[in-house]
Structure formats: structure tokens, C-alpha cells
Amino acid sequence: MAYRSEWLAQVAEEILEPERPIVDPHHHFWTESSWGRYMLDDLWADTSAGHRVEKTVFLECRSQYLTDGPEHLRPVGETRFVAGLATEADTGPALNARVGAIIGHANLLLGKQAREVLTAHMEASPLFRGIRHSASWDLELSGPSAATDAHRYLDETFREGFACLGDLGLSFDAWMFHPQLPELADLARAFPDTTIILNHLGGPLGAGSYAENRDEVIDQWQHNLTEVSECPNVVVKVGGIAMPLNGFGWHERNLPPGSEELADADRPFCEFAIQAFGADRCMFESNFPVDKIGVSYPVLWNAFKRIVENYSETDKEALFRGTATRVYRL
């Protein structure tokens, strides 16, 4: 399933608050994938479309792994690949976004051997800040790239690998679905000195049978997210819910949503997370190009600005730039 630029171009809007500085803390690079090509020129086309996006954070997506050498070290190829794009970005036009940090991947199920992979990432680029090791799993919705075990973050060997992050001063990006959130809370309590960044609002599901039980899903998501919010070492990315699994179905329409409609749909999720964590532990994210399947970049950030239009300037600064700058050490 790929994004469609011509379809997205049907909805064009005036940019709200065009001078507000933004750090986009979640995007990917692919030379090719089922989502479509997304490289530096594609990122710049989106981030230069009106909003003032100054820096971005790359998130692992199994891109450009090494094709030889030890299997456990092959993800280091992705960090080297993105480091090259970051260098290219630094020499680009002055107003174009810079890649400020890299989040790679290491298989923490290696246990203590994961330290070797983490060290190799750190040697590959000074922009390396941590890893993401996904645990997204659902009996009904999991695809071939999803976690093969339902309780990955509770695994003892995984936690041996996780311990290496704190020792090296690295952070951890977590990606799972909303029924699994209590397992993240358990992990966070076990490692209170390691910063954990929860992706995509904790993955509230809305596809398949979850679409038939929307109220129950929201209740469970709120309850589980509240438990996670009680762990002070966890911050949350606010966004990433335009994917088909979230159930809004934007990609199935003749016209993509405008920012008012998108804000109305996303507001209950975004505002609940911001109230639970506080703005200084929240950051808006694009999740591009994955969320590009349902919404354009200008419309998405307009929607975020609409959602918090009545918030204080201090909170807005945290949500759009400050939290991401602090957490990813930009």
C-alpha cells in the first residue's frame, strides 16, 4: 500500500502559523518499499511545503542493511546510509530541514551481545541516539514484519539487551499496540533511568474487529496509556494514527481529509495523551511516509496546530520542538 501524491494534492490549504519552528521526530528513508520511495528530496518536498521544519529524526525501518558480515551487525548499514543523507542535508539549501538524529535497530534478544551492535552504531555516526525494537503484535492484525512473540518486552533475554542502552546513554523507541501497553509500563519501571519514547500514541487499533468495538478500544487505550504515563522516564509521540490499522479509512476516500476534519478526528487521542503526560513529555510527529497514505504533510501539521490553538506558548513550544530537541539531544 503506497501513498499517492496526486490524490493528496487535491486538498491544498493555507499554512497556519508558518513561522513556528518544528522538529519532526519521526520519519523514514527508503529507496523502495511497499509505501513508495522516500529519500531526502522527498522529505524536503514535504518539509519545505510551508511549515518551518528545522530538524528531523530518522527512525529505523530496515532500510539499507548490510548484505554481508555477521547477521546481528547488519542493521548498522542503515545508520551509515542515513548518516550519508544527513551529511548531504547539511550542505543543502539553508531553509531545508536537517537530519538531527538517527534511531537505528539492534536485536535486544541477543542479550548482552547487543552491546556490540550498539557500539557499532555509535561508531558509524555521531548522530546515533538509540534504537527501536518493535513489539507490535495482535493475533488478528499482525503482519509478516510484526513481532513473532506476543510479549517481547517481558522477555528476560530482551531485558539483558535493553540494559545495555542505559549503560551507553542511549534511548529506546517503543512501538506496540494499545493492548500491550502495560508491558511497556513494566519495562519502564524495571529501567527507570533509561529514556523510552512511545511511538504513535501507543497504537490505538481501529481495524478488523476493533472497528466494531470503538468505545471499548478507547477505554482500554486510555486506561493503559495512563499507566504508562505514570512512568516518568517515558515520553510519547503524538501522531502516527493515519495508518489503516487505526481505522479512520482516510486512504479509502475519493478526497483526503482537510486539517479541520483531521483535527476533529485526532483531537480526542492527542489531547488525552497531552493531558496524561504533560506537554513537556509529548512531541508531535509525522510518521512519514507511512501516514502519507492518508494525509499530506501540510494538512497534518495544520491539524496539529488546530488541536492546540488554545494552548499556552510554553506548551506549544514543547510539543512542536522542545521535547524532541531535549529527548533526542539535537
Secondary structure, DSSP 4 states (H G I P E B T S, - for coil): ----HHHHTT---PPSSTT-EEEEEEE--BSS-TT--B-HHHHHHHHTSSSEEEEEEEE--S-S--SSS-GGGTTHHHHHHHHHHHHHHHTS-TTSPEEEEEEE---GGGGGGHHHHHHHHHHH-TTEEEEE------TTT--TTS-SSTTGGG-HHHHHHHHHHHHHT-EEEE---GGGHHHHHHHHHH-TTS-EEE-GGG----SGGGGGGHHHHHHHHHHHHHHHHTSTTEEEEE----SGGGS--GGGSSSPPPHHHHHHHHHHHHHHHHHHH-GGGEEE---BTTGGGT--HHHHHHHHHHHTTTS-HHHHHIIIIIHHHHHTT-
